[in-house]
Amino acid sequence: MSLVTLAHACSHLQNAVRASLGVTSIPATKQLLEIALNLQNHGFVSSVTRGSTAGPDEVPTPTTQANIATRRLWIELKYHDNTPVMKSLGLVSQPKRKVYLKAASISNLCQGKPAQGISPLQPGEVMFISTDKGIMEARDCAKRWAGGQALCRVK
């Protein structure tokens, strides 16, 4: 996964939340789709829809070589009493400093202990980790005793 693309997507989503946008779009890649669906599963965004630069698709359109450059993921942001549900979104691994965590370190983070210079997870906060089984949340990694590259944190 390109951490630069992930950094741009995280920055874009955080700026969209600060601007109180209802819907925004990010590039359509497999990794960003997995992260967007995980954000939806954890209640940070309302919906994730595929579309083009013009807007979400009303009729599903397959991605081909002819339209791959215009494909986007449209994300509906979630608000509660006019305050955003997603308060902050940031990278853990940087493009020049990738952070790989073993299963024991992930378990420590989930239990409220710092590991490898990373502050522990707070209640309501999630961290996404790229494993050989796909992109998973840190608590799922701790349950399955899997390690991997720490990608981003969402509060």
N, C-alpha and C positions, 0 to 999 in steps of 0.2 A: 504494500500500500504506500502510496506517496504521502508522506507526512505534510508536504507543502500543500497538496490539495485538501487534506484534512484541516490544516491550519486556516486556509482560506474559507472553508465551509464553516468552521467554528466561529471565526471572526464575523462572517456574514450573518450567521444566526444570532449571535450576541448583539450585533448592531441592529438587526431587525427587531429584536425584542426591546431594545432600548428606544427604538423609534416607534414602538407600539403598532407595528404592522400586523395585520391579520394573517396574511399569506405571503410567503416568500419562496424563492426557488434556489436550488443549488445544483451543481453538475450531477448528471446521472451516471454514477459509477457503482460497481457492485459493493464496494466497501462503504461508500456513503449511504447506499440503500440499506445495508445491514445496520448501520449506526442510526439512521433515521427511523427504521422499524423498531429498534431497541428503545429509542427515545419515546416512540408512541406506546410501546408495551409498558414502559415505566411511568407513563402519564405526563410527560413533559410537553408533548405536542398532540394535537387533536387528530390529524390525519396526514398521511403521506400518499401522494398521487403522482403517477408518471405523466409527463406532458412535454410540450415543446416550449420554445422561447415565447410563444404567443399566450400560453396558459395551459392549465391542466387539460388532459384529453377527456372528451366526453365519450368517445368510442375508443377502446384500446387500440393503440397503434404499435406494431412491432418495430423494434429498433433494427435498422439496416445500415449498410455502409453509406447509403445516400443521405440518411437523416441523422446519423450518429452525432454530428456536431451540434445539432439543435435540441437534443434530448435533455430534459431537466427533471428534477424531482421537486414537486411543489409541496411545501410543508405548511400546514395550517397551525399557527402558534396558539398556545393555550393561555388564557388569562382567567384569574379569579378575582372578582371585585376590582377590576381595572388594574390589577398588579400581575405581572407575568409569573407564570408557574416556574419557568426556567430563569433563575436569577443570574447564573454565571456558567460559562462554558469555556474550558481552556484545555490546552494540550498538556500532557505529562511528558511525553517524549517530544523532543525537538528534532528538526531535521539533522542537526549536527550532533545531538546528544540523545541517542535512543536509550530508553530505559527498559530492560528486560527483568521481569520478576519471576522468581521461582514460586512454586505453590505455597511454600511455608511463608514467604514474604507477603503474598496476597492474603493468606489467612490472618497474618498479623495486622495488616491494614484493616481488614474487616472487623477485627476484634478491638480496634481502637488503639493499636500500637503503631508507632512510625516504623517504616522499613525502607532502607536504602535512600534515606534523605527525603522521603515522601511522607507528608503528613497523613494521619489516619483518616478514614472515611467518617464523615459526620452523619447523623441521622438525616435521611432524605436525600443524601448525596450518592451518586453512582459513578463508577469508573469503568470504562470499557477497555477490554484487553483483547488483543489479537492473538488467538491461539491456533493450534493446528486443526481445531474443530470449528473454526470460524470466530467471529467477534462475539465475545460474551461479556456479561457484567461480572465484576470482581467477586460478588458473593456466589454466583454460579460457578466460577473458577475454583473458589475455595471448597465448595461442596464436591466438585468433581476432581479436586486435587490436580488442577492443571495450571501451568505457568505460561507466560508469553510476554509480548511487548505491550506495555501500558500505553494507551492511545490518548484518551481524554477523560476529563472529569466534568460532571454536570451537577449543579446545585439547584 
